[in-house]
Amino acid sequence: MSNLEQDPLETVCVGTAPDGPVAEFLTGRDVVLGGPRGMKVTRTLPNRDRRMVGAWCFIDYYGPETAVMRLPPHPHTGLQTVSWLVQGEILHRDSVGSEQLVKPGQLNLMTAGRAISHSEESPGETVLHGVQLWIALPDSQRKVAPHFEHHQALPELGGAGASVTVILGELGGATSPAQTYTPLVGAEINLDGGAEITIPLRPDFEHALLGLTGAVEVAETETAQETEAETGTEAGSEAGSEAGTEAGTETGTDGGEDAVLEPGPLLYLGSGRDHLSLRARRPARLLLIGGEPFEEEIIMWWNFVGRTHEEIAGYREEWTTGTAFGTVDGFDGAALPAPTLPVTPMRPRGRRR
């Protein structure tokens, strides 16, 4: 997805995870892709207080909604894009010659590296439900050659009633074939109503959960505070489904508080956990993301991830007048123009305010 906002602010990120487990509900903000009548999404990363989870730096959740997705060719640098669907189909085209339809349960992973452009569109009006995520590339790898991967089959854990699909990284001994550049994990958890599952975690990772459908009790979460998504018009795509209004905490059988996660907010879990115990109140799907805290400072503006204001300005100029981002063949329409740079020079700050 792309940031279609006309006056995007920069978002500056650096990884500093809390020393131990937490439970923070991060409320997303609603954005509309392609104008007032476009498709809505809820953006939970970057957030006002927590802008990254490991190298994961951007999350747009959308649907279920009957809509037409039509994102013109637009550029990316310094990141990977992850497309994951619950319902619907999306056609990806890019400047390295890829053309791939992605369906639920399949992974489209695009590594922008030094420069790539791509488009995304649904095959007409259809029900769309899914999530788009970005992963920041480390400085040592952010100028790799751009490339695209499609994975139709991914490893699974568990069994009937409680299963886990490993989208990226490694979890419970199962490893995704998709290429990553920092230690991280991404997985979809699918639970029948009343089903329970315990998932092993790496204590050195920070983790977060995003509800896709249903309602899930997350055990052993001692606190729950709500923070709002980054306001203004920072980096990202656009659109919004309403944040879940019932997510919160309840007293567990051990006297502690269990978080209840529904679609909408992102539940940030911190670090220091070696497992995650879940129980579905009703049939549910949720996304688990995590990774080692990303220690480099980055600047996100529009669809670029860089390190300095001058670098971001150079990317914008190259997209406007140059050829480094290539051409997307097959899309019926013009490329997306770049918005105006902010007047105040962008500079790295800490990830947490």
N, C-alpha and C positions, 0 to 999 in steps of 0.2 A: 504494500500500500504506500501511498504518498501523502505528504503534507500539502493539502490544497489551500491552506490559509494564506492570505495575501500579505500579512504582516507578522510572520513568525518571529518570536523571541528565541534567543539562544538558550540552551539548557546545558549546564556545566556539571559534570559528574566525576566522582572519584569513589572508589570502594572502601568503605570502613564499616564492617559489620559489627553489631553489638557483641559484647563478650558474653555469649550465652543465649539460651532460648528466650524469645519474646512472642507475643501474639498481638499484632497491630493490624486493624482493618484499614486499608488504604482505599478511600472512596474515589472512584474515577469521575472524570468530567465528560459530559456529552459533547460530541462534535459531529457535524454533518458533512459527509463526503460529497463534494460536488454541488454545494449550494443548498438553499432551504428545502428543496424537494429531493435531495440526495439521500443516500443510505446513511443511517445513524450508527455510530460506534460509541463505546465507553472506553476512555483512555485511562489506564491505571498506572502506567509508567510512561514517562517520568512523572513522579509524584512530588507534591510540595516538599515533603521531608525526606523521602527515600527515592532516589532517582535511579538506582540500579539494584539488581539482585544477581550477584556474581557479575558476569559480563552481559547479562540480559538488561537492556536499556530502554525498551519500548514495548508496550502491550496495547493493542486495540482489540476489544472484544465486540462482536456484533451479532445481532439476530437473537432468535429467529425472526426474520422479516422478509416479506415478499418485496423484492427490490431488483433493480438492475445495477450491477457494478460495472463501471466504465472508468478506469483510471488510465489516462493517456500516458504515452512514454514520458518517463521522468528519470532523473539520475540518482545514483547512490555512490557513496565512497565510504571506505573504512568500516564496513559492517557486513553482517549476514542477515538476510531476511528469511523468516520461517513462516510458511503458510500451512495452517492446520484447520480442517473443516469438520464440523459436526453434521452439517446438512448442506446440499447444493454442490455446484461445480464452478470452478474458476479456471479460465484459460490464461496461462502465462506466456508472454513472448519477451525476448531480450535481445540485446545487441551482440551477444556471442552466438546467435543463431538458434537458440532454444525455442521450442514451441511445445508446451505441455499442459494438458488438462489435468487438474488435481481434483480428487474426489475424497470423501470422508475416509479417514484411516490411512491416507497416503501423505507423504511428506514432499513438499517442494521447498528446497533449500537453495538460495542464491547467495553466493559469496561475491560481494561487490569489489572487494580488493581496492585496487587503485582507481577504477572507474568502470561503471556499467550503467546501462539504462534499460528499463523494462516497462511493460504495460500489463494490466490485469483487467479482465472483463468476464462477466458471466454470459453464458449462451442465452441471452434474452432474459425476460423477467422470470424469476424463480425464488424459492425460499432459500435464503442464505443465512448460515449460522456458523460462526467460526471465530478464529483468533489469528491475528497477525502480530509477529514478534520480531524484534531486532536484537542482534548480538553484536556488541562492540568488538572489533578486532584489536589485539594488542599491537603496540607500536612496531614490533619486530615482524609482524605478518600483515599489516594493514595495506601494504602495497603489492600484495600477491596478485597474480593474474586473475581476472574475473572468471568465474565459472558457475555452472548450474548443476544441481543434482535433483533427480526425482527418485524416490524410494517407494515402490508400490507395496512392499512387504517389510514389516519391521518386527523385531523380536518382542515376545510377550512373556509375562510372568503370571502366576496365579492360575485360575481356572474358572469354571462356570460360576457365575454369580459375583465374582470379584477378580478382575483381571487388570493388568497394567501393560500398556504398550510403551516401549522405550523409544522415544522419538529421537533424542540426541544424547550422547554420552553413554555412561554405564550405570546400571541400577540392578542390584541383587544378582550380579553375575551375568546379566544380559547386556550386550553392547550393541548400540545402533551402528549401522554401516556408514552413517552420515559423517562428513568431515567436520571436526571442530578444532579451534585454535587455542582455547583455554580450557582448564578443567571445569566442566559443567555437566548438568543433567537437565533433560526435559522429558516428561512422561505424561501420558493420559491414563487416568484411573477410571475404571468403569465398574459401578457397583449396582447390584440389584437392591431393591428395597429391603432393609433390615440386614444386609450383608455387612460383614466386618472384615478388615484387612489390616495387617501390620507390615509396613514397608521399611526396609533398612535404609538408613541415610548415612552420609559421610559427615561426621561432626565438624570437620574443617570447612564445610560448605555452609553458606547461608541459603535458606530456602523460602519459597512462597507458594501459596496455592490459589488458583483461580477457579471458581465454580463455573461450570458450563451448563449443567442442567441439575435439577433436583436439589436436595438438601443433605448435607453431611455433617456429622458431629466429629470434631477434631479433638481427640483426647489430650490431656496433659498440657493444656494451654492455660497458663496461670494469669495472664493479663490480656486485656483487649481494649485498645484505644483506637479511635478513628481519626484519620487525618485525610485531608482533601487532596485531590489531584492538583498538580501544578496548574495554576490559573494563568490567564493570558493566552498566548498563542505560541507555545514552544514547539519543538520538533515533533513530527509525527505524521500520521495519516489523518483521517477524519471520519467521525460518525458517532452514534450513541444509542445503546439500549439502556433502559433505566437500571440504575444500580439497585441490587436487592435491598429491600427495606427491612427484612426480617433477620438479616445476618446479625449475630451478636454472640452472647455467651449465656450458658446456663450452668447450674450447679451439677457437677458430675457425681457419680456414686461414691467416689473417693473423697468427696468434700471439696475438691478443687473445681475449677471452672473449665468447661468444654466449650470451645468456639463452635458455632453453627454457621456453616458456610453455604451460601446460595449464590446464584449468578449475580454478578455486579462488582463487588469490591474484591480487592486482592488481599489475602491474608498473609502478612509477612511473619515468618516464623523465627527469624534470626539464625544463629549458628549454635553449635554445641549439641545437636540432637543426633542420636545414633539410630533412631527409628521414628516412625510416624504411624499412629493408630487411628483408624477411621471407622465410622459406622454410618451407613446410609439410612436416613429417616424415610426416604423414598428413593426410587431409582435415580441414580446420579452419575454424572461424568464430571471430572475435574482435571485440571492441568497442574502438574507439579513442575516447578522450575527451581534451579539452584546452581551454585557454583562457588569457586573460591572468590573471595572479595577482589574486585578489580581495582588494583592499586594505582593505575595510571589515571591522570586527570584528562578528561576529554571534553570537547565542545560539540554539542548537537545543535545544528541549525538546519531548518528545512529538511532535506533528505541526506544531509552530509554529516559524517562524524569526522572531526579533525582535532587538532591540538592547539591551534592559534587562530586569531581573527584573520590574519593575513592568509592563512591556508584556506579557510572557509571562503574568503573573498575570491581567492584564485579558483576554487572549484566552481563558484557561481559564474565567474567570467568565462571559464572553459565551457560550461554548459551553454552559455548564451552565445558565444562566438566561436568556439573551437570544435574539435572533432574527437577528442579523447574518449568521450562517452559513447561513441558509436551511434548506430541507427537501428531502430526497431522496425523490422519489416513485417508487413501483414496487418498492422493496426490502421483502421480507417479513420484518420483524423490527425490533427496537429499535435505536436509535443507540448508538454506543460511548461509554460514560461516560469522563470525563476522570480520570486518576489524580491522586493528591495531589501538590501542589507540594513540592519539597525544602525542608527547614527552613532551610538556609543560603541566603541570597540569591544568585541567579545573577549573575555579572559577567563581562564580556568579558576573556579572556586571549589570549595569542598562539596561533596555530594549531599551532606546533611546541612540544613540551615540552622 
